[in-house]
Amino acid sequence: MFTHCSIVRPITILLTLLLASCGGAPADNPNISGGGNGGVATERNITVSVTGTSGTVVLSIGELNLTFSGDGSQTVSGVSSAEEVIARIVSVPEGESCFFTPSAQTEITVNRTADLECGGPSLSGYIKDFVSDSAIPAATIRVTHAAGELANITSGSDGSYSLENVTIGDRMVLSVRADGYAPYSAIVTITAQRPIFEQSIFLSRIDRAKTASPSDVMDFVLNGVTVLSVPANGLVTASGAAPTGDVTAEITLLDGSSEPRSLPGHYELSAGGHFETHGAISFVLKDSADNALSLAPSVNAVVSVPVAQRAKESIINGETQLIINTLYAFDETTGTWGDSQISRLVFEGVTYLYRSTVSSLSNVYSVGQPYPSGATVSGCLIDLQGNFVAGAQIITQGQDYIGLTYGTSDANGNFLIPAKPESDILVYGLMNTRSQTAEATTTEGVLVLNECILLDISTTVITLTWGINPVDLDSQLFGPESEGAARFHVFFNNKIVTVNGITMFLDVDDVTSFGPEVTTLQAFPLPGTYEFFVKLYAGTGTIANSPARVEVNAQGNSFVFSPRGGTVSECWHVFDIVVDNDLQGVVIPKNNWVSDSGCDNGLR
């Protein structure tokens, strides 16, 4: 739920003045500075950069034309701080698409920087470990679209991949495999507003590899329960031959309670619509010769999916248990979920599972229920200067259920995206960085967000997630001192802080396990050192074994942090951001366990 005032075009005054007029700094709050860091400058420099071009680009900055012969940057000095400046594209090389980022517009209002990105339609990114953020080299990426296979590529030593022969409007499925990881598929559509698409993909490590003889009944066990049972001689290779040697099952539990993106695809059903998951699991079956295995003809297997932690409250601990559910199989070719089967709730040991009989094997299964139809969310995206952001990916994420829906902002920054009716959701955008996060409650019709969501390359977004225990972890952000005021502190008891006209928010504060907690800095208001901590506020267990995870999108760069070992405390110093006098930040990993005073007062 947003509490800052709306910013709509056209902007006729400086953003800092606009934000100050939205409320500014309460005089009785010592953590908030409404003053300056040396006063208000009367002039500013504007730095303009161009990347990705193969020829000559001409831009206008106000009344001045700048010519770029290839990639580079130029600075316009001595611009009045009171002057509104418009940056426009005058000309670009034939055949190239060029847009200002992240707004994907050809004309923008500019403050201190204007970044132009050029090139033809392309797709690139990195394959990374979900927990450690480390690069995964030699991952295979199979790209399919409606006409069949488009490409089959391999990630480089730094985890990077790229694809040039893509088409505007083409829906592509990127199916990724890597040794030691569960299979995953991402969905990408290149749009005219976003022809240069960056998509990093995070993979989950397999939980267990279990070996069995193919001539015996094969019961594959995870966490003390049988999750897949195959009859003796029930598996064959793609050619129909018996397996060579023993069978290995790589099993991964995909509990989307804290991170719903751990499931492949976009939660789309092959029959249309979307679904919420109540639990998911991945199987990869191979023989000793590394041949992929499937069920033999006329053979049935039993699949049992453990119930996700977040789903237990509604489907098991609620007034009425959901005894009969639906099992969906993920289709890597279409990127959708289908082949639905009846699934029944069972209790084995200390675990609730949904159990189904299947006649063919998929690599990924999920149990769940389709959304009722009719609910949508309408809104818009803007950057710090009030420019509408086109071509951004828009996501709704359930807070009282596990599920996602995806959409794209149009040329005017507007979006209309389906959602689960009568539910609590988060809404945010992605486009080379992450936007501020809006909290909302859907209806059975169209929910119109009251304000545009901020997405800007200068913005820093910090997302904390964790498991079922401890029940409450808290985000703690400390900023540098400013003249005449103490360090500011953004946390659950001080959710909105404004310094030098720049506002920082604790967008989302979660107190009932899993998260997310989301902290957003519109920009860095002061030079100096910013510190971020995670505090164990309530519940059993530790931050480390929860496990906690912090994802940072800072001025267009992304980082992931997970707690290290050692002597665990109730305060985790995750990282610092050191900001220079040009208000550009560098993330400095810390990953240290410190005393409680660190989370209460910072370390500086």
For each residue, the residues with C-beta under 8 A, 3 or more apart:
1: 438 439 440
2: 436 438 449 450 451
3: 496 505
4: 19 22 23 451 496 503 505
5: 19 21 22 23 451
6: 450 451 452
7: 11 15 18 382 386 452
8: 382 386 452
9: 109 382 386 387 388
10: 109 386
11: 7 15 18 84 109 385 386
12: 84
13: 17 18 84
14: 17 18 81 82 111
15: 7 11 18 19 111 384 385 386 501
16: 19 20 40 500 501 502
17: 13 14 20 21 501
18: 7 11 13 14 15 21 22
19: 4 5 15 16 22 24 498 501 502 503 522
20: 16 17 24 34 498 501
21: 5 17 18 24
22: 4 5 18 19 503
23: 4 5 26 498
24: 19 20 21 34 498 501
25: 29 32 33 34 498 499
26: 23 29 32
27:
28:
29: 25 26 32 494
30: 485 486
31: 485 486 487 488 489 494 497
32: 25 26 29 485 488 497 498 499
33: 25 482 483 484 485 488 499 500
34: 20 24 25 498 499 500 501
35: 482 483 484 485 500
36: 39 40 483 500
37: 482 483 500 525 526 527
38: 483
39: 36
40: 16 36 81
41: 44 81
42: 80 81 82
43: 77 78 79 80 81
44: 41 79 80 81 111 112
45: 75 76 77 78 79 112
46: 61 75 76 79 85 110 111 112 113 114
47: 73 74 75 76 112 113 114
48: 59 61 66 73 74 75 76 87 113 114 115 116
49: 71 72 73 113 114 115 116
50: 53 57 59 68 70 71 72 73 98 116 118
51: 71 115 116 117 118
52: 71 98 117 118 119 196
53: 50 56 57 68 70 71 92 93 96 98 118 119
54: 70 93 96 118
55: 69 70 92 93 96
56: 53 67 68 69 70 91 93
57: 50 53 67 68 89 91 92 93 98 116 118
58: 65 66 67 68 89 90 91 92
59: 48 50 65 66 68 87 88 89 90 114 116
60: 63 64 65 66 86 87 88 90
61: 46 48 64 65 66 76 85 87 110 114
62: 76 79 83 85 86
63: 60
64: 60 61 76
65: 58 59 60 61 90
66: 48 58 59 60 61 74 76
67: 56 57 58
68: 50 53 56 57 58 59 71 72 74
69: 55 56 72
70: 50 53 54 55 56
71: 49 50 51 52 53 68
72: 49 50 68 69
73: 47 48 49 50
74: 47 48 66 68
75: 45 46 47 48
76: 45 46 47 48 61 62 64 66 79
77: 43 45
78: 43 45
79: 43 44 45 46 62 76 83 85
80: 42 43 44 83
81: 14 40 41 42 43 44
82: 14 42
83: 62 79 80
84: 11 12 13 109
85: 46 61 62 79 109 110 111
86: 60 62 107 108 109 110
87: 48 59 60 61 100 107 108 109 110 114
88: 59 60 106 107
89: 57 58 59 92 98 100 106 107 116
90: 58 59 60 65
91: 56 57 58
92: 53 55 57 58 89 96 97 98 118
93: 53 54 55 56 57 96 118
94:
95: 120
96: 53 54 55 92 93 118 119 120
97: 92 118 119 120 121 192 195 196
98: 50 52 53 57 89 92 106 116 117 118
99: 103 104 105 106 116 117 193 391
100: 87 89 103 104 105 106 107 108 114 115 116 117 387
101: 104 115 116 117 431 432 457
102: 383 389 392 431 432 433 455 456 457
103: 99 100 108 383 387 388 389 390 413
104: 99 100 101 193 194 389 390 391 392 431
105: 99 100 108 387 388 389 390
106: 88 89 98 99 100
107: 86 87 88 89 100
108: 86 87 100 103 105 114 383 385 387
109: 9 10 11 84 85 86 87 385 386 387
110: 46 61 85 86 87 113 114 385
111: 14 15 44 46 85 384 385
112: 44 45 46 47
113: 46 47 48 49 110 457 458
114: 46 47 48 49 59 61 87 100 108 110
115: 48 49 51 100 101 457
116: 48 49 50 51 57 59 89 98 99 100 101
117: 51 52 98 99 100 101 196
118: 50 51 52 53 54 57 92 93 96 97 98
119: 52 53 96 97 122 195 196
120: 95 96 97 164 195
121: 97 166 167 168 190 195 196 197
122: 119 162 163 164 166 195 196 197
123: 162 163 166 172 188 190 197 198 199
124: 160 161 162 163 197 198 199
125: 160 161 198 199 200 201
126: 135 155 158 159 160 161 200 201
127: 135 136 139 141 155 159 161 176 178 200 201 203
128: 133 134 135 136 159 200 201 202 203 560
129: 132 133 134 135 136 181 202 203 205
130: 202 203 204 205 259 262 560
131: 205 547 549 560 562
132: 129 560 562
133: 128 129 559 560 561
134: 128 129 159
135: 126 127 128 129 155 157 158 159 160
136: 127 128 129 139 155 159 178 181 203
137: 155 156 157 158 159
138: 154 155 178 179
139: 127 136 154 155 159 161 176 177 178 181 203
140: 152 153 154 176 177 178
141: 127 151 152 153 154 155 161 174 175 176
142: 149 151 152 174 175 176 177 332
143: 149 150 151 152 153 163 172 173 174 175
144: 148 149 150 172 173 175 332 333
145: 148 150 170 171 172 173
146: 170 171
147: 150
148: 144 145
149: 142 143 144 152
150: 143 144 145 147 163 165 166 172
151: 141 142 143 163 165
152: 140 141 142 143 149
153: 140 141 143 161 162 163
154: 138 139 140 141 161
155: 126 127 135 136 137 138 139 141 159 160 161 178
156: 137 159 160 161
157: 135 137
158: 126 135 137
159: 126 127 128 134 135 136 137 139 155 156
160: 124 125 126 135 155 156
161: 124 125 126 127 139 141 153 154 155 156
162: 122 123 124 153
163: 122 123 124 143 150 151 153 166
164: 120 122
165: 150 151
166: 121 122 123 150 163 170 172 190 197
167: 121 170 190
168: 121 190 191 192 195
169: 189 190 191 192
170: 145 146 166 167 189 190
171: 145 146 187 188 189 335
172: 123 143 144 145 150 166 187 188 189 190
173: 143 144 145 185 186 187 265 332 333 334 335
174: 141 142 143 185 186 187 188 199 201
175: 141 142 143 144 183 184 185 332
176: 127 139 140 141 142 183 184 185 186 201 203
177: 139 140 142 181 183
178: 127 136 138 139 140 155 181 203
179: 138
180: 205 206
181: 129 136 139 177 178 184 203 204 205 206
182: 203 204 205 206 250 252 254 282 284 364
183: 175 176 177 264 282 284 332 363 364
184: 175 176 181 201 202 203 204 264
185: 173 174 175 176 264 265 330 332 335
186: 173 174 176 199 201 264 265
187: 171 172 173 174 265 266 268 335 406
188: 123 171 172 174 197 199
189: 169 170 171 172 408
190: 121 123 166 167 168 169 170 172 194 195 197
191: 168 169 194 195 391 408
192: 97 168 169 195 391
193: 99 104 390 391 408 409 410 411
194: 104 190 191 197 390 391 392 408 431
195: 97 119 120 121 122 168 190 191 192
196: 52 97 117 119 121 122
197: 121 122 123 124 166 188 190 194
198: 123 124 125 432
199: 123 124 125 174 186 188
200: 125 126 127 128 558
201: 125 126 127 128 174 176 184 186
202: 128 129 130 184 261 560
203: 127 128 129 130 136 139 176 178 181 182 184
204: 130 181 182 184 252 254 262
205: 129 130 131 180 181 182 252
206: 180 181 182 209 250 251 252 282 284
207: 222 251 252 253
208: 222 250 251
209: 206 248 249 250 251
210: 220 221 222 248 249 251
211: 246 247 248 249
212: 216 218 219 220 246 247 249
213: 216 218 246 247
214: 218 232 233 234 235 242 243 246 247 287
215: 232 233
216: 212 213 232
217: 229 230 231 232
218: 212 213 214 228 229 230 231 232 234 235 247 249
219: 212 226 228 229
220: 210 212 226 227 228 229 230 249 251 283
221: 210 224 225 226 227
222: 207 208 210 225 227 251 253 281 306
223: 253 306 351
224: 221 349 350 351
225: 221 222 304 306 348 349 351 353
226: 219 220 221 229 302 304 348
227: 220 221 222 251 281 283 303 304 305 306 353
228: 218 219 220 249 251 283 301 302 303 304
229: 217 218 219 220 226 301 302 304
230: 217 218 220 234 235 295 299 301
231: 217 218 234 299 300 301
232: 214 215 216 217 218
233: 214 215 242 296
234: 214 218 230 231 295 296 299 301
235: 214 218 230 243 247 285 293 294 295 296
236: 239 240 241 242 243 293 294 295 296
237: 240 241 242 243 287 291 292 293
238: 291 292 294
239: 236
240: 236 237 296
241: 236 237
242: 214 233 236 237
243: 214 235 236 237 246 247 287 288 291 293
244: 287 288 289 291
245: 287 288 289
246: 211 212 213 214 243 287 288
247: 211 212 213 214 218 235 243 285 286 287 293
248: 209 210 211 285 286 287 288
249: 209 210 211 212 218 220 228 283 284 285
250: 182 206 208 209 282 283 284 285 286
251: 206 207 208 209 210 220 222 227 228 281 282 283
252: 182 204 205 206 207 281 282
253: 207 222 223 280 281 306
254: 182 204 262 263 280 281 282 364 366
255: 258 262 279 280 306 308 309
256: 259 260 261 262 263 277 280 308 310 402
257: 308 309 310 311 402 467 468 513 514
258: 255 310 465 466 467 514 515 516 549
259: 130 256 262 465 549
260: 256 263 267 277 397 398 402 403 404
261: 202 256 404
262: 130 204 254 255 256 259 280
263: 254 256 260 267 277 280 330 364 366
264: 183 184 185 186 330 332 335 364
265: 173 185 186 187 268 330 335 336 337
266: 187 274 335 404 405 406
267: 260 263 274 275 276 277 337 403 404 405
268: 187 265 273 274 335 336 337
269: 272 273 274 275 328 336 337 338 370
270: 331 334 336 337 338 339
271: 338
272: 269
273: 268 269 370 371 373 418
274: 266 267 268 269 370 371 403 405 418 420
275: 267 269 326 328 337 366 368 369 370 371 403
276: 267 368 369 371 398 401 402 403 420
277: 256 260 263 267 280 308 311 366 367 368 402 403
278: 307 308 311 315 322 325 354 366 367 368 369 402
279: 255 305 306 307 308 311 353 354 366 367 368
280: 253 254 255 256 262 263 277 305 308 364 365 366 367
281: 222 227 251 252 253 254 303 305 306 364 365 366
282: 182 183 206 250 251 252 254 363 364 365
283: 220 227 228 249 250 251 361 362 363 364 365
284: 182 183 206 249 250 292 363
285: 235 247 248 249 250 292 293 294 361
286: 247 248 250 290 291 292 293
287: 214 237 243 244 245 246 247 248 290 291 293
288: 243 244 245 246 248
289: 244 245
290: 286 287
291: 237 238 243 244 286 287
292: 237 238 284 285 286
293: 235 236 237 243 247 285 286 287 361
294: 235 236 238 285 360 361
295: 230 234 235 236 299 300 301 358 359 360 361
296: 233 234 235 236 240 299
297:
298:
299: 230 231 234 295 296 359
300: 231 295 357 358 359
301: 228 229 230 231 234 295 357 358 361
302: 226 228 229 355 356 357 358
303: 227 228 281 327 355 356 357 358 365
304: 225 226 227 228 229 346 348 353 354 355 356
305: 227 279 280 281 327 343 353 354 355 356 365 366 367
306: 222 223 225 227 253 255 279 281 351 352 353
307: 278 279 311 312 315 316 345 351 352 353 354 367
308: 255 256 257 277 278 279 280 311 312 402
309: 255 257 312 467 468 513 514
310: 256 257 258 313 401 402 513 514
311: 257 277 278 279 307 308 314 315 316 401 402
312: 307 308 309 315 316 317 352
313: 310 316 317 318
314: 311 317 318 400 401
315: 278 307 311 312 318 321 322 325
316: 307 311 312 313 321 322 345 352
317: 312 313 314
318: 313 314 315 321
319:
320:
321: 315 316 318 345
322: 278 315 316 325 345 369
323: 344 345
324: 342 343 344 345
325: 278 315 322 342 343 344 345 354 367 368 369
326: 275 340 341 342 343 367 368 369 370
327: 303 305 340 341 342 343 354 356 358 365 366 367
328: 269 275 337 338 339 340 365 366 367 368
329: 337 338 339 358 360 362 364 365
330: 185 263 264 265 336 337 362 363 364 365 366
331: 270 334 335 336 337 338 339 362
332: 142 144 173 175 183 185 264 335 363
333: 144 173
334: 173 270 331 338
335: 171 173 185 187 264 265 266 268 331 332
336: 265 268 269 270 330 331
337: 265 267 268 269 270 275 328 329 330 331 366
338: 269 270 271 328 329 331 334
339: 270 328 329 331 360 362
340: 326 327 328
341: 326 327 356 357 358
342: 324 325 326 327 356
343: 305 324 325 326 327 354 355 356 367
344: 323 324 325 354 355 356
345: 307 316 321 322 323 324 325 352 353 354
346: 304 352 353 354 355
347: 351 352 353
348: 225 226 304 351 353
349: 224 225
350: 224
351: 223 224 225 306 307 347 348
352: 306 307 312 316 345 346 347
353: 225 227 279 304 305 306 307 345 346 347 348
354: 278 279 304 305 307 325 327 343 344 345 346 367
355: 302 303 304 305 343 344 346
356: 302 303 304 305 327 341 342 343 344 367
357: 300 301 302 303 341
358: 295 300 301 302 303 327 329 341 361 362
359: 295 299 300
360: 294 295 329 339
361: 283 285 293 294 295 301 358
362: 283 329 330 331 339 358 365
363: 183 282 283 284 330 332
364: 182 183 254 263 264 280 281 282 283 329 330
365: 280 281 282 283 303 305 327 328 329 330 362
366: 254 263 275 277 278 279 280 281 305 327 328 330 337
367: 277 278 279 280 305 307 325 326 327 328 343 354 356
368: 275 276 277 278 279 325 326 328 403
369: 275 276 278 322 325 326
370: 269 273 274 275 326
371: 273 274 275 276 375 403 418 419 420 421
372: 375 420 421 444
373: 273
374: 421 444 445
375: 371 372 418 419 420 421 422 442 443 444 445 446 447
376: 416 417 418 419 445 446 447
377: 396 415 416 417 418 419 425 427 440 442 446 447 449
378: 414 415 416 446 447 448 449
379: 394 414 415 427 438 448 449 452 453
380: 388 409 412 413 414 415 449 452 453
381: 388 389 392 394 409 413 415 429 435 452 453 454 455
382: 7 8 9 386 387 388 389 413 452 453 454 455
383: 102 103 108 386 387 389 454 455 456 457
384: 15 111 454 456 458 459 522 523
385: 11 15 108 109 110 111
386: 7 8 9 10 11 15 109 382 383
387: 9 100 103 105 108 109 382 383
388: 9 103 105 380 381 382 409 412 413 414 452
389: 102 103 104 105 381 382 383 392 409 413 429 431 455
390: 103 104 105 193 194 409 410 411 412 413
391: 99 104 191 192 193 194 408 409 431
392: 102 104 194 381 389 408 409 429 430 431 435 455
393: 406 407 408 429 430 431
394: 379 381 406 407 408 409 415 417 427 428 429
395: 404 405 406 407 427 428 429 430
396: 377 404 405 417 418 419 425 426 427
397: 260 403 404 425 426 427 428
398: 260 276 401 402 403 404 420 423 424 425
399: 423 424 425 426 439 510
400: 314 423 424
401: 276 310 311 314 398 420 423
402: 256 257 260 276 277 278 308 310 311 398
403: 260 267 274 275 276 277 368 371 397 398 420
404: 260 261 266 267 395 396 397 398
405: 266 267 274 395 396 417 418 419
406: 187 266 393 394 395 417
407: 393 394 395 415 416 417 418
408: 189 191 193 194 391 392 393 394 415
409: 193 380 381 388 389 390 391 392 394 413 414 415 429
410: 193 390 413 414 415
411: 193 390
412: 380 388 390
413: 103 380 381 382 388 389 390 409 410 452
414: 378 379 380 388 409 410
415: 377 378 379 380 381 394 407 408 409 410
416: 376 377 378 407 446
417: 376 377 394 396 405 406 407 427
418: 273 274 371 375 376 377 396 405 407
419: 371 375 376 377 396 405 423 425 442 447
420: 274 276 371 372 375 398 401 403 423 425 442
421: 371 372 374 375 442 443 444
422: 375 441 442 443 444
423: 398 399 400 401 419 420 441 442
424: 398 399 400 439 440 441
425: 377 396 397 398 399 419 420 439 440 441 442
426: 396 397 399 437 438 439 440 508 516 518
427: 377 379 394 395 396 397 417 437 438 440 449 453
428: 394 395 397 434 435 436 437 438 453 518
429: 381 389 392 393 394 395 409 434 435 453 455
430: 392 393 395 433 434 435
431: 101 102 104 194 389 391 392 393 455
432: 101 102 198 457 556
433: 102 430 455 456 457 459 461 553 555 556 558
434: 428 429 430 455 459 461 463 553
435: 381 392 428 429 430 453 454 455 459 461
436: 2 428 453 454 455 459 461 505 507 520 522
437: 426 427 428 453 461 507 508 516 518 520
438: 1 2 379 426 427 428 449 451 453 507
439: 1 399 424 425 426 507 508
440: 1 377 424 425 426 427 447 449
441: 422 423 424 425 447
442: 375 377 419 420 421 422 423 425 447
443: 375 421 422 446 447
444: 372 374 375 421 422
445: 374 375 376
446: 375 376 377 378 416 443
447: 375 376 377 378 419 440 441 442 443
448: 378 379
449: 2 377 378 379 380 427 438 440 452 453
450: 2 6
451: 2 4 5 6 438
452: 6 7 8 379 380 381 382 388 413 449
453: 379 380 381 382 427 428 429 435 436 437 438 449
454: 381 382 383 384 435 436 459 520 522
455: 102 381 382 383 389 392 429 431 433 434 435 436 459
456: 102 383 384 433 459 522 523
457: 101 102 113 115 383 432 433 555 556
458: 113 384 522 523 524 555
459: 384 433 434 435 436 454 455 456 520 521 522 523 553 555
460: 520 521 524 552 553 554 555 577 585
461: 433 434 435 436 437 518 519 520 521 552 553
462: 475 477 518 519 520 532 550 551 552
463: 434 515 516 517 518 550 551 552
464: 473 475 515 516 517 518 519 534 548 549 550
465: 258 259 514 515 516 548 549 551
466: 258 470 473 513 514 515 543 546 547 548 549
467: 257 258 309 513 514 541 546 547
468: 257 309 471 513 514
469: 513 539 540 541 546
470: 466 473 536 537 538 539 540 541 542 543 546
471: 468 511 512 513 538 539 540
472: 510 511 512 513 536 537 538 539
473: 464 466 470 515 517 534 535 536 537 543 546 548
474: 491 492 517 534 535 537 599
475: 462 464 490 491 492 506 517 519 532 533 534
476: 489 490 491 532 533 534 535 599
477: 462 489 490 491 504 519 521 530 531 532
478: 487 488 489 530 531 532 533 601 602 604
479: 487 488 489 490 497 499 504 525 526 528 530
480: 487 526 527 528 529 530 579 604
481: 485 486 487 528
482: 33 35 37 485 488 499 500 525 526
483: 33 35 36 37 38
484: 33 35
485: 30 31 32 33 35 481 482 488
486: 30 31 481
487: 31 478 479 480 481 602 604
488: 31 32 33 478 479 482 485 497 499 504
489: 31 476 477 478 479 494 497 602
490: 475 476 477 479 494 495 497 504 505 506 519
491: 474 475 476 477 494 495 506
492: 474 475 495 506 509
493:
494: 29 31 489 490 491 497
495: 490 491 492 505 506 509
496: 3 4 503 504 505 506
497: 31 32 479 488 489 490 494 503 504
498: 19 20 23 24 25 32 34 501 502 503 504
499: 25 32 33 34 479 482 488 502 504 525 526
500: 16 33 34 35 36 37 482 525 526
501: 15 16 17 19 20 24 34 498 525
502: 16 19 498 499 521 522 523 524 525
503: 4 19 22 496 497 498 522
504: 477 479 488 490 496 497 498 499 519 520 521 522 525
505: 3 4 436 490 495 496 519 520
506: 475 490 491 492 495 496 509 517 518 519
507: 436 437 438 439 518 519 520
508: 426 437 439 515 516 517 518
509: 492 495 506 517
510: 399 472 513 514 515 516 517
511: 471 472 537 538
512: 471 472
513: 257 309 310 466 467 468 469 471 472 510 539
514: 257 258 309 310 465 466 467 468 510
515: 258 463 464 465 466 473 508 510
516: 258 426 437 463 464 465 508 510
517: 463 464 473 474 475 506 508 509 510
518: 426 428 437 461 462 463 464 506 507 508
519: 461 462 464 475 477 490 504 505 506 507 532
520: 436 437 454 459 460 461 462 504 505 507
521: 459 460 461 477 502 504 524 530
522: 19 384 436 454 456 458 459 502 503 504
523: 384 456 458 459 502 583
524: 458 460 502 521 527 530 577 579 583 584 585
525: 37 479 482 499 500 501 502 504 583
526: 37 479 480 482 499 500 579 583
527: 37 480 524 579 580 581 583
528: 479 480 481 578 579
529: 480 576 577 578 579 604
530: 477 478 479 480 521 524 576 577 578 579 585
531: 477 478 573 576 602 603 604
532: 462 475 476 477 478 519 550 552 573 574 575 576 577
533: 475 476 478 571 572 573 574 594 598 599 602
534: 464 473 474 475 476 543 548 550 571 572 574 599
535: 473 474 476 570 571 572 596 599
536: 470 472 473 539 542 543 570 571
537: 470 472 473 474 511
538: 470 471 472 511
539: 469 470 471 472 513 536
540: 469 470 471
541: 467 469 470 545 546
542: 470 536 545 546 568 570
543: 466 470 473 534 536 546 548 563 568 570 572
544: 547 548 563 564 565 568 572
545: 541 542
546: 466 467 469 470 473 541 542 543
547: 131 466 467 544 562 563
548: 464 465 466 473 534 543 544 562 563 572
549: 131 258 259 464 465 466 560 561 562
550: 462 463 464 532 534 560 561 562 574 575
551: 462 463 465 558 559 560 561
552: 460 461 462 463 532 558 559 560 561 575 587
553: 433 434 459 460 461 556 557 558
554: 460 557 558 559 577 585 587
555: 433 457 458 459 460 584 585
556: 432 433 457 553
557: 553 554 587
558: 200 433 551 552 553 554
559: 133 551 552 554 575 587 589
560: 128 130 131 132 133 202 549 550 551 552
561: 133 549 550 551 552 574 575 589 591
562: 131 132 547 548 549 550
563: 543 544 547 548 568 572 591 593
564: 544 591
565: 544
566: 593
567: 593
568: 542 543 544 563 593
569: 572 593 594 595 596
570: 535 536 542 543 596 599
571: 533 534 535 536 593 594 595 596 597 598 599
572: 533 534 535 543 544 548 563 569 591 592 593 594
573: 531 532 533 590 591 592 593 594 598 603
574: 532 533 534 550 561 589 590 591
575: 532 550 552 559 561 587 588 589 590 591
576: 529 530 531 532 587 588 590
577: 460 524 529 530 532 554 585 586 587 588
578: 528 529 530 585 586 588
579: 480 524 526 527 528 529 530 583 584 585 586
580: 527 583 584 585 586
581: 527
582:
583: 523 524 525 526 527 579 580
584: 524 555 579 580
585: 460 524 530 554 555 577 578 579 580
586: 577 578 579 580
587: 552 554 557 559 575 576 577
588: 575 576 577 578
589: 559 561 574 575
590: 573 574 575 576
591: 561 563 564 572 573 574 575
592: 572 573
593: 563 566 567 568 569 571 572 573
594: 533 569 571 572 573 597 598 599 603
595: 569 571 598
596: 535 569 570 571 599 600
597: 571 594 600 601
598: 533 571 573 594 595 601 602 603
599: 474 476 533 534 535 570 571 594 596
600: 596 597
601: 478 597 598
602: 478 487 489 531 533 598
603: 531 573 594 598
604: 478 480 487 529 531
